[in-house]
Amino acid sequence: MSELTAEQRNYYYLTEAERTGIHKPILAALNAVHDSPLLSDGEKGLGVIPANEVALEEIDSFPEQVQYAANIIRVLTDSLANQGWKGADLFNGEADRYTDGFLERVADGYTPGSQEKEIPVLKRCSPEKLLTAYLENTEADYSDQKTSANLASADKALLTIAERIPDYFIGLSHQRQALLEASRIWRQLDTTSLVLSSFAKNAGVEIDDLSTAVLDKFLKEFAQRITLYYKGYPHQREALIRLTQLWRQLPSREAALLSLEKDASPNPSIDTIDPVLMAFVQSIPRDYQGKGVQRNALTEGIRLWRQLSSRATALASLGIDPEQLVATTNPTGLVDIANQLDRELINFVKRIPSAYKELPHQRDALIRMMQLWREIPTRQQTIDELIEDLKRLEEEKKPKETPPFPLIVIPTPPRPARWTPSNIRQYLSASIIPGGNFSWTEATQGGTRIPPNQRTVDAIVRIARLAQPARDRIGRPFIITSWYRPAYINAAVGGVGNSRHIVGDAIDFVVENQNGNQLYWALYPWWPGGLGRYRRFPNLCHIDARPNRARWLN
């Protein structure tokens, strides 16, 4: 059986560290120092062996070993805190690592009490070897980062964000997700469902009857109590880092820490409304009726976009002679000029999604355009309406219009009961999911990049299942440029070391007659994972299946 790649192991370390609020390098260090148990998937474990109600078969794979090891580190941390250990006794914030004292306790192993029925045993190991492996993995994590390792200095900024978040919470889905995830980690729960269940219980309702308004009230109350109860424990700090990451829709923990060095305000950036502005712009050709208020809105928008001094110069920039427009009295001539103006206005609007560079004057032009189009009294009221539109876009599961091209399902050959590394090559032309548009030919670069193990296969299936609604929404075929990439190929093409292409659940693609900006804005409001675009490759768009929203421009 094929072993996991180092990048895939790192993926499991990262996933479990985020779930439990522990420092990821401790998991890699445990794997490095323990030679057993040897697992059924060909991997070496993290020193976790059966105990209580945890049977051997529950910890006999690498992902399960990582999961239970993370649980043990969390339980041990909590146990020491109950014994009087302070946050600084457990974690050295100035160096962003566990203290030597805590590492010694980990090296002593952990034997659960009789009441800890779901916790197995962690075997003892050499304290010196564990410290060395932990420091090596910590240094490796920071080697490519542009931020310092001093978390003690970040605490003030983290608490500032948490304290002010209730004032800036406007009910956007990523904001709600950020607070839910922070609450989950802070309370040391494993799933968001458990957080929701606790809120529902407090509200005296079933979880399905927990309204968004009541949920948001609980989440803001949680944020308001953070500064009161913060004691610097590792899981508390990780909860706040995660809160910052998801609140700002950043791709990683490190990006969140870097952002804190520049700004400690939770005030949502004005670019939050960009997806709605793009949706508004793309609706104009459909809704344009040649009304005076519509012409005025578009003309003023063009004036601000091109930074011109007057309406006359805006018209002239469109090839319309403003003097002729005033002087013409012949009805036929006026109709001809109006038709010419309408064509130029619509042609300009159609170019906006491709030309938009998110510059302040461009954004202001679009806000003003929408304000005049909808006849809204003030700019702030326009922004408020844009935010409400964004909430509706986030909830929208299907496109409002019929896609420009009908969805064509190509007949596929018979499918095996389950995809495995051994049967993919026989069915390269088959769709990855039943009735889907993505094939194994696309995922494996024509069969030249066959997944080395079942974990990678499952990751490819996962992103194919998520990407199908995106493809349906765009309404045109995705031309895949890169899907699964072995680590050596990822390095050769300049991919980052933690790229999800290595795991298998990331796709780079282009769409005919669409550029990266258009695809990005179309998917932005509702895509649940990572979504990115590229300066060097303006037609390319990236999606991945990470468990949280992240947005970026590289």
Salt bridges, closest charged atoms under 4 A:
GLU3 OE1 - ARG9 NH2 3.83
GLU16 OE1 - ARG19 NE 2.55
GLU18 OE2 - ARG242 NH1 3.45
GLU43 OE1 - ARG9 NE 2.76
ASP96 OD1 - HIS23 NE2 3.84
ASP96 OD1 - ARG253 NH2 3.31
ASP100 OD1 - ARG97 NH2 2.97
ASP108 OD1 - ARG124 NH2 3.88
ASP141 OD2 - LYS24 NZ 3.04
ASP155 OD1 - ARG237 NE 2.89
GLU181 OE2 - ARG184 NH2 2.89
GLU181 OE2 - ARG242 NE 3.43
ASP190 OD1 - ARG19 NH1 2.60
ASP190 OD1 - ARG74 NH2 2.75
ASP216 OD1 - ARG176 NE 2.77
GLU221 OE2 - LYS217 NZ 2.91
GLU238 OE2 - ARG253 NH2 2.77
ASP263 OD2 - ARG248 NH2 3.98
ASP274 OD1 - ARG363 NE 2.83
ASP287 OD1 - ARG286 NE 2.91
GLU300 OE2 - ARG303 NH2 2.74
ASP342 OD1 - ARG295 NE 2.77
GLU358 OE2 - ARG533 NH2 2.63
ASP364 OD1 - ARG379 NH1 3.20
GLU385 OE2 - ARG374 NH1 2.76
GLU388 OE2 - LYS391 NZ 3.16
ASP389 OD2 - ARG374 NH1 2.84
ASP389 OD1 - ARG392 NH2 2.18
GLU396 OE2 - ARG473 NH2 3.31
GLU401 OE2 - ARG286 NH1 2.56
ASP458 OD2 - ARG418 NH2 3.61
ASP505 OD2 - ARG462 NH2 3.02
ASP505 OD2 - ARG500 NH2 2.91
ASP508 OD2 - ARG485 NH1 3.91
ASP508 OD2 - HIS501 NE2 3.26
ASP508 OD1 - HIS542 ND1 2.92
ASP544 OD2 - HIS542 NE2 2.89
ASP544 OD1 - ARG546 NE 2.90
